[in-house]
Amino acid sequence: MTATALRKPWGFHTRGRERPEPKLQVAHMIVKVQVPLATNDPDALALVYAKGHIGMTQQALSPGTLRQMKGDAKAFFEGHHNGKRWVIGARVKDQDW
């Protein structure tokens, strides 16, 4: 096997430095937050994403977000993606998507 065959795929390393992971370029959007309809798990994760299923993530919700949901199965919020998860802000009026 040649040395070329043992190299990592192009773009994995650049002259000894790792390339940073591409960040999701989403800033201050309206996101949909959906909680499971039927579960007995108190720590069940919510599904959070922007229109067009951009940045779809399963994540735990903060107590403040849960309070704003007022028991609704889905709600819409202002939010932005920090590269790993959605940072959820204030609730907004329901959207048609």
mmCIF file of the C-alpha atoms, coordinates in Angstrom:
data_MODEL
# 
_entry.id   MODEL 
# 
loop_
_atom_site.group_PDB 
_atom_site.id 
_atom_site.type_symbol 
_atom_site.label_atom_id 
_atom_site.label_alt_id 
_atom_site.label_comp_id 
_atom_site.label_asym_id 
_atom_site.label_entity_id 
_atom_site.label_seq_id 
_atom_site.pdbx_PDB_ins_code 
_atom_site.Cartn_x 
_atom_site.Cartn_y 
_atom_site.Cartn_z 
_atom_site.occupancy 
_atom_site.B_iso_or_equiv 
_atom_site.pdbx_formal_charge 
_atom_site.auth_seq_id 
_atom_site.auth_comp_id 
_atom_site.auth_asym_id 
_atom_site.auth_atom_id 
_atom_site.pdbx_PDB_model_num 
ATOM 1  C CA . MET A 1 1  ? 0.000   0.000  0.000  1.00 0.00 ? 1  MET A CA 1 
ATOM 2  C CA . THR A 1 2  ? 1.381   3.408  -0.902 1.00 0.00 ? 2  THR A CA 1 
ATOM 3  C CA . ALA A 1 3  ? 1.737   6.387  1.392  1.00 0.00 ? 3  ALA A CA 1 
ATOM 4  C CA . THR A 1 4  ? -0.897  8.191  -0.664 1.00 0.00 ? 4  THR A CA 1 
ATOM 5  C CA . ALA A 1 5  ? -3.454  5.477  0.110  1.00 0.00 ? 5  ALA A CA 1 
ATOM 6  C CA . LEU A 1 6  ? -2.834  5.923  3.860  1.00 0.00 ? 6  LEU A CA 1 
ATOM 7  C CA . ARG A 1 7  ? -3.488  9.656  3.864  1.00 0.00 ? 7  ARG A CA 1 
ATOM 8  C CA . LYS A 1 8  ? -6.650  11.013 5.356  1.00 0.00 ? 8  LYS A CA 1 
ATOM 9  C CA . PRO A 1 9  ? -9.286  12.409 3.010  1.00 0.00 ? 9  PRO A CA 1 
ATOM 10 C CA . TRP A 1 10 ? -8.592  15.820 1.538  1.00 0.00 ? 10 TRP A CA 1 
ATOM 11 C CA . GLY A 1 11 ? -9.612  18.625 3.826  1.00 0.00 ? 11 GLY A CA 1 
ATOM 12 C CA . PHE A 1 12 ? -9.347  16.644 7.056  1.00 0.00 ? 12 PHE A CA 1 
ATOM 13 C CA . HIS A 1 13 ? -5.988  18.165 7.937  1.00 0.00 ? 13 HIS A CA 1 
ATOM 14 C CA . THR A 1 14 ? -4.348  21.244 6.514  1.00 0.00 ? 14 THR A CA 1 
ATOM 15 C CA . ARG A 1 15 ? -0.586  21.298 7.088  1.00 0.00 ? 15 ARG A CA 1 
ATOM 16 C CA . GLY A 1 16 ? -0.815  19.818 10.550 1.00 0.00 ? 16 GLY A CA 1 
ATOM 17 C CA . ARG A 1 17 ? -3.804  21.899 11.670 1.00 0.00 ? 17 ARG A CA 1 
ATOM 18 C CA . GLU A 1 18 ? -7.317  20.569 11.827 1.00 0.00 ? 18 GLU A CA 1 
ATOM 19 C CA . ARG A 1 19 ? -9.838  22.492 9.782  1.00 0.00 ? 19 ARG A CA 1 
ATOM 20 C CA . PRO A 1 20 ? -12.686 23.817 11.878 1.00 0.00 ? 20 PRO A CA 1 
ATOM 21 C CA . GLU A 1 21 ? -16.051 22.153 11.434 1.00 0.00 ? 21 GLU A CA 1 
ATOM 22 C CA . PRO A 1 22 ? -18.358 24.203 9.237  1.00 0.00 ? 22 PRO A CA 1 
ATOM 23 C CA . LYS A 1 23 ? -20.798 26.175 11.347 1.00 0.00 ? 23 LYS A CA 1 
ATOM 24 C CA . LEU A 1 24 ? -24.467 26.351 10.599 1.00 0.00 ? 24 LEU A CA 1 
ATOM 25 C CA . GLN A 1 25 ? -24.969 29.895 9.369  1.00 0.00 ? 25 GLN A CA 1 
ATOM 26 C CA . VAL A 1 26 ? -28.360 30.582 10.920 1.00 0.00 ? 26 VAL A CA 1 
ATOM 27 C CA . ALA A 1 27 ? -28.928 33.802 12.829 1.00 0.00 ? 27 ALA A CA 1 
ATOM 28 C CA . HIS A 1 28 ? -32.047 34.992 14.624 1.00 0.00 ? 28 HIS A CA 1 
ATOM 29 C CA . MET A 1 29 ? -34.776 32.984 12.968 1.00 0.00 ? 29 MET A CA 1 
ATOM 30 C CA . ILE A 1 30 ? -38.177 31.728 13.977 1.00 0.00 ? 30 ILE A CA 1 
ATOM 31 C CA . VAL A 1 31 ? -37.929 28.133 15.162 1.00 0.00 ? 31 VAL A CA 1 
ATOM 32 C CA . LYS A 1 32 ? -40.560 25.505 15.821 1.00 0.00 ? 32 LYS A CA 1 
ATOM 33 C CA . VAL A 1 33 ? -40.321 23.593 19.091 1.00 0.00 ? 33 VAL A CA 1 
ATOM 34 C CA . GLN A 1 34 ? -42.189 20.290 19.332 1.00 0.00 ? 34 GLN A CA 1 
ATOM 35 C CA . VAL A 1 35 ? -42.389 18.125 22.428 1.00 0.00 ? 35 VAL A CA 1 
ATOM 36 C CA . PRO A 1 36 ? -43.393 14.441 22.350 1.00 0.00 ? 36 PRO A CA 1 
ATOM 37 C CA . LEU A 1 37 ? -47.156 13.931 22.566 1.00 0.00 ? 37 LEU A CA 1 
ATOM 38 C CA . ALA A 1 38 ? -47.053 10.776 24.676 1.00 0.00 ? 38 ALA A CA 1 
ATOM 39 C CA . THR A 1 39 ? -44.142 9.877  26.909 1.00 0.00 ? 39 THR A CA 1 
ATOM 40 C CA . ASN A 1 40 ? -43.534 9.053  30.529 1.00 0.00 ? 40 ASN A CA 1 
ATOM 41 C CA . ASP A 1 41 ? -39.956 10.322 30.366 1.00 0.00 ? 41 ASP A CA 1 
ATOM 42 C CA . PRO A 1 42 ? -39.736 13.658 32.211 1.00 0.00 ? 42 PRO A CA 1 
ATOM 43 C CA . ASP A 1 43 ? -36.434 14.395 30.449 1.00 0.00 ? 43 ASP A CA 1 
ATOM 44 C CA . ALA A 1 44 ? -37.720 13.720 26.914 1.00 0.00 ? 44 ALA A CA 1 
ATOM 45 C CA . LEU A 1 45 ? -35.997 15.796 24.267 1.00 0.00 ? 45 LEU A CA 1 
ATOM 46 C CA . ALA A 1 46 ? -37.824 18.326 22.110 1.00 0.00 ? 46 ALA A CA 1 
ATOM 47 C CA . LEU A 1 47 ? -37.438 18.664 18.354 1.00 0.00 ? 47 LEU A CA 1 
ATOM 48 C CA . VAL A 1 48 ? -36.275 22.160 17.371 1.00 0.00 ? 48 VAL A CA 1 
ATOM 49 C CA . TYR A 1 49 ? -35.809 23.462 13.822 1.00 0.00 ? 49 TYR A CA 1 
ATOM 50 C CA . ALA A 1 50 ? -36.243 26.457 11.534 1.00 0.00 ? 50 ALA A CA 1 
ATOM 51 C CA . LYS A 1 51 ? -38.521 26.610 8.486  1.00 0.00 ? 51 LYS A CA 1 
ATOM 52 C CA . GLY A 1 52 ? -37.507 24.054 5.888  1.00 0.00 ? 52 GLY A CA 1 
ATOM 53 C CA . HIS A 1 53 ? -36.188 21.772 8.664  1.00 0.00 ? 53 HIS A CA 1 
ATOM 54 C CA . ILE A 1 54 ? -32.973 23.788 8.836  1.00 0.00 ? 54 ILE A CA 1 
ATOM 55 C CA . GLY A 1 55 ? -30.774 22.825 11.764 1.00 0.00 ? 55 GLY A CA 1 
ATOM 56 C CA . MET A 1 56 ? -33.078 20.077 13.024 1.00 0.00 ? 56 MET A CA 1 
ATOM 57 C CA . THR A 1 57 ? -31.927 19.185 16.524 1.00 0.00 ? 57 THR A CA 1 
ATOM 58 C CA . GLN A 1 58 ? -33.214 17.192 19.472 1.00 0.00 ? 58 GLN A CA 1 
ATOM 59 C CA . GLN A 1 59 ? -32.438 18.987 22.701 1.00 0.00 ? 59 GLN A CA 1 
ATOM 60 C CA . ALA A 1 60 ? -33.584 19.499 26.265 1.00 0.00 ? 60 ALA A CA 1 
ATOM 61 C CA . LEU A 1 61 ? -35.616 22.645 26.892 1.00 0.00 ? 61 LEU A CA 1 
ATOM 62 C CA . SER A 1 62 ? -34.922 25.178 29.593 1.00 0.00 ? 62 SER A CA 1 
ATOM 63 C CA . PRO A 1 63 ? -37.536 25.685 32.329 1.00 0.00 ? 63 PRO A CA 1 
ATOM 64 C CA . GLY A 1 64 ? -38.231 29.163 30.884 1.00 0.00 ? 64 GLY A CA 1 
ATOM 65 C CA . THR A 1 65 ? -39.011 27.741 27.441 1.00 0.00 ? 65 THR A CA 1 
ATOM 66 C CA . LEU A 1 66 ? -41.283 25.097 28.961 1.00 0.00 ? 66 LEU A CA 1 
ATOM 67 C CA . ARG A 1 67 ? -43.150 27.830 30.873 1.00 0.00 ? 67 ARG A CA 1 
ATOM 68 C CA . GLN A 1 68 ? -43.612 29.824 27.669 1.00 0.00 ? 68 GLN A CA 1 
ATOM 69 C CA . MET A 1 69 ? -45.045 26.750 25.920 1.00 0.00 ? 69 MET A CA 1 
ATOM 70 C CA . LYS A 1 70 ? -47.878 26.613 28.508 1.00 0.00 ? 70 LYS A CA 1 
ATOM 71 C CA . GLY A 1 71 ? -48.474 22.914 27.911 1.00 0.00 ? 71 GLY A CA 1 
ATOM 72 C CA . ASP A 1 72 ? -48.738 23.213 24.100 1.00 0.00 ? 72 ASP A CA 1 
ATOM 73 C CA . ALA A 1 73 ? -47.277 20.355 22.049 1.00 0.00 ? 73 ALA A CA 1 
ATOM 74 C CA . LYS A 1 74 ? -45.689 22.808 19.589 1.00 0.00 ? 74 LYS A CA 1 
ATOM 75 C CA . ALA A 1 75 ? -44.841 26.490 19.682 1.00 0.00 ? 75 ALA A CA 1 
ATOM 76 C CA . PHE A 1 76 ? -42.778 29.016 17.737 1.00 0.00 ? 76 PHE A CA 1 
ATOM 77 C CA . PHE A 1 77 ? -39.925 31.074 19.181 1.00 0.00 ? 77 PHE A CA 1 
ATOM 78 C CA . GLU A 1 78 ? -37.193 33.468 18.192 1.00 0.00 ? 78 GLU A CA 1 
ATOM 79 C CA . GLY A 1 79 ? -33.924 31.632 18.148 1.00 0.00 ? 79 GLY A CA 1 
ATOM 80 C CA . HIS A 1 80 ? -30.443 31.270 16.764 1.00 0.00 ? 80 HIS A CA 1 
ATOM 81 C CA . HIS A 1 81 ? -28.106 28.333 16.337 1.00 0.00 ? 81 HIS A CA 1 
ATOM 82 C CA . ASN A 1 82 ? -24.795 28.420 18.172 1.00 0.00 ? 82 ASN A CA 1 
ATOM 83 C CA . GLY A 1 83 ? -23.214 25.620 16.142 1.00 0.00 ? 83 GLY A CA 1 
ATOM 84 C CA . LYS A 1 84 ? -24.387 22.792 18.398 1.00 0.00 ? 84 LYS A CA 1 
ATOM 85 C CA . ARG A 1 85 ? -27.909 23.606 19.505 1.00 0.00 ? 85 ARG A CA 1 
ATOM 86 C CA . TRP A 1 86 ? -30.638 26.218 19.286 1.00 0.00 ? 86 TRP A CA 1 
ATOM 87 C CA . VAL A 1 87 ? -30.676 29.106 21.726 1.00 0.00 ? 87 VAL A CA 1 
ATOM 88 C CA . ILE A 1 88 ? -34.372 29.785 22.201 1.00 0.00 ? 88 ILE A CA 1 
ATOM 89 C CA . GLY A 1 89 ? -35.709 33.245 23.007 1.00 0.00 ? 89 GLY A CA 1 
ATOM 90 C CA . ALA A 1 90 ? -39.192 34.739 23.242 1.00 0.00 ? 90 ALA A CA 1 
ATOM 91 C CA . ARG A 1 91 ? -42.315 33.022 21.989 1.00 0.00 ? 91 ARG A CA 1 
ATOM 92 C CA . VAL A 1 92 ? -43.864 34.461 18.810 1.00 0.00 ? 92 VAL A CA 1 
ATOM 93 C CA . LYS A 1 93 ? -47.283 34.009 17.212 1.00 0.00 ? 93 LYS A CA 1 
ATOM 94 C CA . ASP A 1 94 ? -47.989 30.673 15.589 1.00 0.00 ? 94 ASP A CA 1 
ATOM 95 C CA . GLN A 1 95 ? -46.764 30.243 12.025 1.00 0.00 ? 95 GLN A CA 1 
ATOM 96 C CA . ASP A 1 96 ? -48.279 28.323 9.117  1.00 0.00 ? 96 ASP A CA 1 
ATOM 97 C CA . TRP A 1 97 ? -45.533 25.742 8.508  1.00 0.00 ? 97 TRP A CA 1 
# 
